[in-house]
Amino acid sequence: MFTKFYQYIRAFSLDVVAGAVISARWIGNYFNADIPSSAIIALGLTVWLIYTIDHLLDARKIKSQDALFRHIIHYKNAPYIFGLIAVVSMVLIFILQNLKPYLIGYGLALGFAVFCYLVFIHFIKKKVYWGKEWFIALVYATGICLPTFAYIESIPMILIYFWMQLFILASINLILFNMIEYKVDKKLGFNSFATVKGVDFSRKVILFLLFSFVVIWSSSFLVFKAEELLDYQAIFVLMASVLAMVLSKEVVLRQEEWYRVIGDIVFVLPLIEIIFIDG
């Protein structure tokens, strides 16, 4: 029962949304940024819209019952999901009216970039790989840090540092997923880093990213002296360790898509800091 319920949560990207809003609040807490809940909600709704529209566009291509569950669900329920998108969009517009102009401006710019990218890869250059995983990782990490940036009105060095770590973790997450889903993506004709570069090369890139993360993580203690940094870096290394575990146990975790369950929970782990340390 729980597995089936969580399967729907993953299909509709609610775990990804949870990771984004929790991580955004977590980053904001480090800087004591006065981020209103409405800004965090707006971020969550925006992430859901982006992922849902992308899944709907992917679902148009499915021609096999071997398609992933999220694509089948979006294909079968497209009219209802489009209606939900309209409702969520109206709610988002209402929330945006009460947010800081800086945040609205930055958010609209980021949203426009995503819109153009989705149109480009789905309708203009469908047969060419244009680094979708890297672009999504960049947008995801930027979206998490954007509320903090807008409400402290500066870009401290440590915020850039947090962004780098989030970008690397999101990149590992996405490349790991499409490496494991290589056969399905290949069968359905989806372009991904793994289908273009191959599974072996994808694994090497993930290992390189993990190594880069360790180097960047270790250097933080030489560059920054803030006492609170230790707690945050402990969470970051926990997040990276979970992804490394998924990589090492990918064969076992293929069953019931447990690799996605565990992989997407990574960005929910900052909740430990929010509840037990900050709280």
N, C-alpha and C positions, 0 to 999 in steps of 0.2 A: 504494500500500500504506500509506504513512505517513498520507496524507490520510484514508483509510478508518479507520485505527486511531485517529487523533485525533478523528475524528467521533464515535466511541464514547466517548472520554474526555469530550468536551463534552456528549454526550447524558446521561451519568450524573453530570454536574456535578463531575467530578474536578478540572478546571482551577479551578473556583470554590473548591473545598476547598483546593487548593494555595495559591491566593491568600490565603485567610483565615489559614491556619496560618503561612505565610511572613511575612505582614504583622504578625501577632500577635507572632511571635518578634522581628521587626524593631523594633516599638514597645517591646517589653520590654527589648531591648538598650540602647536610648537611656537608660533609667532604671536600668540594671544590675539589673533585677528578677530575682530568683531563681525564675524560672518553671520548674517541672519539665516534662519532655517529656510526661508523662501529661496535663497540663493542655492542652497544645497539641494532643495527639491527641484529647482529649475535644472540643475546639472543632471540629476537623476532622470528627469523626463527627457532631456535632450539626448542622453546616452541611449535611453530606451528607443527613442525615435530613430536614431542613426542605425542601431543594430537591427531594429525591426524592418526598416525600409530595405536595408541590405539583404536580410533574409528573404524578404518578399521578392526582390529582384533575382536572387539566386534560385528561389523556388520555381520561377518561370521556366528554368532549364531542366527540371527533373523529368526523367523519362523512365525511371526504374524504381521498383519497390525496394531496391537496395539503398536508396537515398537516406540520408541521415534524418532522424526523427524530426528535428527542428524544421527541415525543409518540407517534409511531408505535411506537418501541421500548418505551416504557413501557406502551402499550396491549397490545401483543402478548405482553409478558413479565411482565404484572402479577402472576400467582401466584408466580413465582420471585422477583420484586423484593420482594413482601410478606414472603416467607421470609427474604430477605437483611436486610430492615428489622428483623425479629425478632431475628436473630443480632447485628446491629450494636447494637441497643438493649440486649441483654444484656451485650455487651462494654462499652458505655458505662456501664451501671450498675455493673459491676465496677470500672471505672477511677475513677468518681466517689467510691467509698468511700475512696480514698487521697488525695483532694484536700482543700485547705483549706476549712473550712466556709463561709467567706465566699464563695468562688468558687462552691461548690455552690448556696448560697442565691441569689446573683445570677443564676446560670445558670438555675436552675429558674424564677425569676421571669420572666426573659426568654423562656424556652422556653414557659411557660404563656401569655404574651402572644401569642406566635406561634401557638400551638395555637388559642387563642380566635379570633384573626384569620382563620386558615385556615378554621375551621368557619363563621365568619360570612360570608366572601366566597364560599365554595363551596356552602353549604347554606341560608343564610338570606336573603342579599340578593344573589343572583347577577346580577341585571340592573342593579345600581347600581355605579358606580365609586367605590371607597373608598380611592384613593391607594395602590394596591399597591406601586408603584415606590418611593414615598417611605418607606413602612413597611419594605420590605425593605432599603433603603439605610440606614435608621436602625438596624435590627437588625444588619446586616452590620458597620457601623462600630463599633457598641457591642460586638459579639462580639469584634472584633479588639482593642479596648482593654481589655476586661473582665479578661483574665488579669493584665495589668500593674496595673490598679487594685486587684485582689484581693490581689496579692502585695507591693505597696508601701503598701497600706492608706491611701492618700490620693489626692486628685485635684489634682495640681499644674496650674497654669494652662496649661502647655505640653501636657499630655495632652489637655485640652479642645480646645486648638488643633489638635492632630493629629486628634482626632475630627472636628472641623469639616471639615478637608480631606478625610478619608476619606469622610465623608458626602456631600460635594459630588461627589467623584469617582465614588462608587457610584451616586449619583442620575443623573449624566451617562451612565454606563455603561448603566443600565437603561432610561432614556428613549430613548437612542440606539438601543438594540436594538429596542424595540417601535415606534419610528418607522420603522426599516427593514423591520420585519416587519408593517407596518400592513395590507397587503392580505390576508395570511394570517390575521391575528388577526380582521380584519373578516369574512372569509369563514367562519371557524369560530365566530364569535360570542363571542370573548374580549374582555372589557373591559380596556383598557389606557389609559394616559395619551394615547397617540397616537390611538386609535380614538374616544376621547371628546372630546379637545380639537383633534384634527386634526394633520396632519404639519407644516404651516407654523408653527403655534403651538408645537409640540414643538421645532422647530428654534430658535425664538426663545428658548425656555426654556433650552435647552442652551447657547446663546450667552451668555445672562445668567448661567448657572451658571459658565461658563468665565471670564467677566469677574469674577464674585464671587471665584472662586478666585484669580485674579491679584491682586486687591486684598488679599485675606486673606494670600496668600503673601508679597506685598511688605511688608506691615505687620509681618511676623514679625521682620524685621531691626531694626525700631525698638523692638519690645516686648521681645524676648528677646536676650540677649547671649552665650548659651552657644556655644562654639566648634564643638561637634559638630552644631549646628543646620544649618550650611551644607551638610554632607553629606546630611542628611535632606531639606532643602528642595530640593536638586538632584534627588533621587529623585522627590520629589513633583511637581516641575515637569516631569520626564520623563514621569511617568504622565499628567499632564494633556495634555502635548503629543501623546502617542500617541492619546488619545481625540479630540483636536482633528483629528488627521490622519485618523482613521476617519470623522469627520463630513465632512471635506472630500472624501474619496474613497469615499463610501458606495456610489455607483453601481458602481464597479469592484469593491469588496469584497463585493458581494452574492453573487458567484459562489462556490460551495462554502462559503458562510457564513464567509468570511474575516473579516468584521467582528466575528464572535463570537470567532474564534480570537485576533485581535489585541486586541480589547476586554477579554477575560477575562485575557489574559496581563499586563495592566496591573498587577494586584495581585500578580503574581509578580516584578515588577521590583525590589522591595526586596531580592531575593536577591543583587543586585549589591553592595549595601552589606554584607550579612551575610558574603559570601564574600571580597570583595576589600578591604574596609576594616576591618570588625570582626574578620574572620578573620585 
